Amino acid sequence: MKITARLSLCTLLLFPALLLAQEDALELTRCQQKYVDGLERYHGESYRRANTLFDDVIRNCAADIERRDSLYLMAGHTKFALGNYREASIEYEEVLARFSQSPLREEALFKLGLALYYEAPIVERDIAILRRAQQRFNRFVATYPNSPYADSAQTYLDSIYEKFVEKAMNNAHFYTIIDRYNSAVVYYEDILKSFPETKRINEVTDSLARSLIYGQRYAEAEVYIERLQATSYDEKKVQALKEMLEKKRE
């Protein structure tokens, strides 16, 4: 009887701890299930529901998920799919900051560059974000030159390069509008120096020649017109520049 009583007493004392252990196990199961449900929702393109599930897991029980790097990566993918690029970039940064040995770093770094790129749709306003995107893509190409994403990363780098040219062209054009042609010339010459590989090289040269003509710097304008003539630039546009130069010289 005494032994039985002691066992019963021990059971009563241990019972709360057992309950807590069971509750913890149940909560762990719930947490893992939310993560799995989030994956299923994501692949089923139910991005809003997936986003809610991933955020809940990250907020309440991320430590219980065995592959936390995958959790943060998928949270980033979900936000990216919803067009929440700034929030997506935060999740990708988490993968890179928290998991130095993760095999998912390659994908996270590429998608981080992509999220920053799409976060900056207006070049006039978002040049700093574009520079961050450029830095991430440059880092990606240098770190993972053989990645299946490498060609895409280079394509985005080329696009960013042209966006920087667009920004500089807009600045130069502003000065032509207010008849400050010498200031415009400075911008156009800087574009030729800083972005020699731009696809808009002939367009920039044309604009530079025009600004020089309007600024009465005819000899310099003639040099750039001759450069254009030596390229495949539209002959009619070259001829128009020549006629403009001759008319202004009269």
C-alpha positions in Angstrom: 0.0 0.0 0.0 2.8 2.4 0.9 4.6 1.6 -2.3 1.4 2.2 -4.3 0.8 5.4 -2.5 4.3 6.6 -3.2 4.0 5.7 -6.9 0.7 7.6 -7.0 2.3 10.6 -5.3 5.2 10.5 -7.8 2.8 10.3 -10.7 0.9 13.3 -9.4 4.1 15.2 -9.0 5.3 14.3 -12.5 1.9 14.7 -14.2 2.2 18.5 -14.8 5.7 18.0 -16.3 4.4 15.2 -18.6 1.5 17.4 -19.7 3.9 20.2 -20.5 6.1 17.8 -22.5 3.1 16.6 -24.4 1.9 20.1 -25.1 5.4 21.1 -26.3 5.5 18.1 -28.6 2.0 19.0 -29.8 3.0 22.6 -30.4 6.1 21.4 -32.3 3.9 19.3 -34.4 1.6 22.2 -35.0 4.5 24.4 -35.9 5.9 21.9 -38.4 2.5 21.4 -39.9 2.1 25.2 -40.4 5.4 25.2 -42.2 4.3 22.2 -44.4 1.0 23.9 -45.1 2.8 27.1 -46.0 4.9 25.1 -48.6 1.7 23.6 -50.0 0.0 26.9 -50.2 3.0 28.5 -51.9 3.2 25.8 -54.6 -0.5 26.0 -55.0 0.0 29.8 -55.7 -2.1 30.7 -52.6 0.6 33.3 -51.7 -1.3 35.3 -49.2 -2.2 32.3 -47.1 1.3 31.0 -47.4 2.7 34.3 -46.3 0.5 34.3 -43.2 1.6 30.8 -42.3 5.3 31.5 -42.8 5.1 34.8 -40.8 3.3 33.0 -38.0 6.0 30.3 -37.8 8.9 32.8 -37.9 7.2 34.9 -35.2 6.3 32.2 -32.8 8.3 29.0 -33.3 11.1 29.4 -35.9 13.6 27.6 -33.7 11.4 24.4 -33.9 11.9 24.1 -37.6 14.8 22.0 -38.6 15.6 23.9 -41.8 15.2 27.5 -40.7 17.2 28.6 -43.8 14.5 27.1 -45.9 11.8 28.8 -43.8 13.2 32.3 -44.3 13.9 31.6 -48.0 10.3 30.5 -48.6 9.0 33.5 -46.7 11.1 35.7 -49.0 9.8 33.8 -52.1 6.2 34.3 -50.9 6.6 38.0 -50.4 8.3 38.3 -53.7 5.4 36.6 -55.4 3.0 39.1 -53.7 5.1 42.0 -55.0 6.3 43.0 -51.5 9.9 43.3 -52.7 11.2 45.3 -49.7 9.9 42.7 -47.3 11.2 39.9 -49.5 14.7 41.4 -49.5 14.6 41.4 -45.6 13.9 37.7 -45.6 16.7 36.9 -48.1 19.1 39.0 -46.0 18.2 36.9 -43.0 19.2 33.7 -44.9 22.6 35.3 -45.7 23.1 36.8 -42.2 22.1 33.8 -40.2 23.1 30.7 -42.2 26.7 31.0 -43.3 26.9 27.3 -44.4 23.5 27.0 -45.9 23.3 25.6 -49.5 20.5 28.0 -50.0 22.7 31.1 -49.9 23.2 31.0 -53.6 19.5 31.2 -54.3 19.0 33.8 -51.6 21.7 36.1 -52.9 20.3 36.0 -56.4 16.7 36.6 -55.3 17.9 39.5 -53.0 19.4 41.2 -56.0 16.2 40.6 -57.9 14.0 41.9 -55.1 16.1 45.1 -54.9 15.9 45.5 -58.7 12.1 45.3 -58.7 11.9 47.5 -55.7 13.4 50.4 -57.7 11.1 50.8 -60.8 11.5 54.5 -61.1 15.2 55.4 -61.9 14.8 59.0 -60.9 13.8 58.2 -57.4 15.4 54.9 -56.6 19.0 55.1 -57.8 20.3 54.1 -54.4 18.3 50.9 -54.4 19.6 50.1 -57.8 23.1 50.5 -56.6 22.4 48.0 -53.8 20.9 45.6 -56.4 24.1 46.1 -58.6 26.3 45.3 -55.6 24.4 42.1 -54.8 24.4 40.9 -58.4 28.2 41.7 -58.7 28.8 39.7 -55.5 26.7 36.8 -56.9 28.5 36.6 -60.2 31.9 36.7 -58.4 30.9 34.1 -55.8 28.9 31.8 -58.1 30.3 32.1 -61.6 29.0 28.6 -62.6 25.6 29.0 -61.1 22.5 28.4 -63.4 21.5 31.9 -62.3 24.8 33.5 -63.4 23.6 34.5 -66.9 20.4 36.0 -65.5 22.4 38.0 -62.9 24.6 39.4 -65.7 21.5 40.3 -67.7 20.2 42.3 -64.7 23.6 43.9 -64.3 23.4 45.1 -67.9 20.0 46.4 -67.3 21.1 48.4 -64.2 24.0 49.8 -66.2 21.5 51.2 -68.8 19.3 52.5 -66.0 22.2 54.5 -64.7 22.7 55.9 -68.2 19.1 56.8 -68.4 19.4 58.7 -65.1 22.4 60.7 -66.4 20.7 61.3 -69.7 17.7 62.8 -67.9 19.9 65.1 -65.9 21.6 66.3 -69.0 18.3 66.8 -70.8 17.1 69.0 -68.0 19.9 71.4 -68.6 19.1 71.6 -72.3 15.5 72.5 -71.4 16.7 75.5 -69.4 19.3 76.5 -72.1 22.3 75.7 -69.9 24.1 73.8 -72.7 27.6 73.8 -71.2 26.2 72.1 -68.1 24.5 69.5 -70.4 27.8 69.0 -72.2 29.5 68.1 -68.9 26.8 65.4 -68.2 27.0 64.0 -71.7 30.8 63.8 -71.7 30.7 62.1 -68.3 28.3 59.5 -69.7 30.7 58.7 -72.6 33.5 58.4 -70.1 31.7 56.5 -67.3 29.5 54.2 -69.5 31.5 53.5 -72.7 29.6 50.2 -73.3 26.1 51.7 -73.2 23.8 50.7 -76.0 22.8 54.4 -76.2 26.3 55.5 -77.1 25.3 57.1 -80.4 22.2 58.7 -78.9 24.4 60.3 -76.2 27.0 61.4 -78.8 24.2 63.0 -80.9 22.8 64.9 -77.9 26.3 66.0 -77.0 26.9 67.4 -80.5 23.6 69.3 -80.4 24.5 70.8 -77.0 27.9 71.9 -78.3 26.3 73.5 -81.3 23.8 75.4 -79.2 26.6 76.4 -76.9 28.5 77.8 -79.9 31.3 75.3 -79.5 31.3 74.4 -83.2 34.8 72.8 -83.6 34.1 70.4 -80.7 30.6 69.5 -82.2 32.2 68.7 -85.5 34.5 66.1 -83.9 31.5 64.2 -82.4 29.6 64.5 -85.7 32.5 62.9 -87.5 32.5 60.1 -84.8 28.9 59.4 -85.5 29.5 59.4 -89.3 32.1 56.6 -88.7 29.5 54.4 -87.0 26.3 52.7 -88.2 24.2 55.7 -86.9 21.3 56.8 -89.0 22.7 58.8 -91.9 19.7 61.1 -92.0 20.3 62.1 -88.3 24.0 62.7 -89.1 23.1 64.9 -92.0 20.6 66.8 -89.8 23.4 67.5 -87.4 25.7 68.8 -90.2 23.0 71.1 -91.5 22.3 72.4 -88.0 26.0 73.1 -87.5 26.4 74.9 -90.8 23.3 77.0 -90.1 24.5 78.0 -86.6 27.9 79.0 -88.0 26.5 81.4 -90.5 
